[in-house]
């Protein structure tokens, strides 16, 4: 059985702009380096993508249709699995 950890971190946030730019580093620092090979970070934010690359995790540039307010988490998960 394959397992991975998905970190969904899209760019747009109406409540707290760019909140994921602050949250992703906190989350990543909680994951031991030996487990980062099982992490997939999906985002449409170039800063978050760079951070993921710098921290050695797999990164998926999230398609625009999965980065909107109306995109479902289910769609994001299906995209991540197919990636």
N, C-alpha and C positions, 0 to 999 in steps of 0.2 A: 504494500500500500504506500502510495506517495503522499507526503504531507508537505504543506508549506504554510507560511504565515503571510497573510495579505495585509498590507498597510495602504488603505485608500486615502489619498490626500490630494483632493482636487484644489484648484486655484481659487475659485470663486467662493466667497463667504459673505453673506449679507450682514450677519450679526457682528462678527469680529473679522474685519478684513485681514487676510493673510495669516490667519490663526494657525494653519498647518505648517507654516514656515517655523513657527515656534514649537509646535507640538511634535513634529517628526523627529527633531534631534533628541528630545527627551525620551521618546519611545525607543529610538535606535540605541541610545546609550544604556537602556535596560536589557537589551538583547546581547547575550554573550557572543563574542566574535566567532566562536566555533559553530554557532547556530545561524549565523547570518546567511549561510549558503541556502537556507530554507526560506528566506524572506523574499517576498515580491512586493515592491513599492510601485503603486500605480498612481500616476499624476499627470496633470497637464501644465504644471508649473515648472519652468526651467530651473529655478533655484532649488526646488525640492528634488528634481531629477539629478542635478549636480551633486547635491548632498548624498543622495542614495548611491550614486556612482563612487563618490569619495569614501563612503563607508563600506563599500564592497558588497552591496546587495544587488539582486537582479532588479532592473528597473523597466517598467512598461510605460511608454508615452501613451497616456489615455486618449483614445479618439474623442473628438469634439462632442459626438452624440452621447458619450458616456460621462461628460464633464458638465452637464447642465443641471439645473435645479430639479429637473423632472426625471433625470436618469435614475433608474432603480438600482439598489445595491445588488440585487439578483443579476442584473445585466453586467455590472462591473465584475462580479464573481465569475460569471460564465466567460467573460472576456479574459480574465486572468487565467482561468483553467485552460482555455484554448491556447493561450500564449505559452 
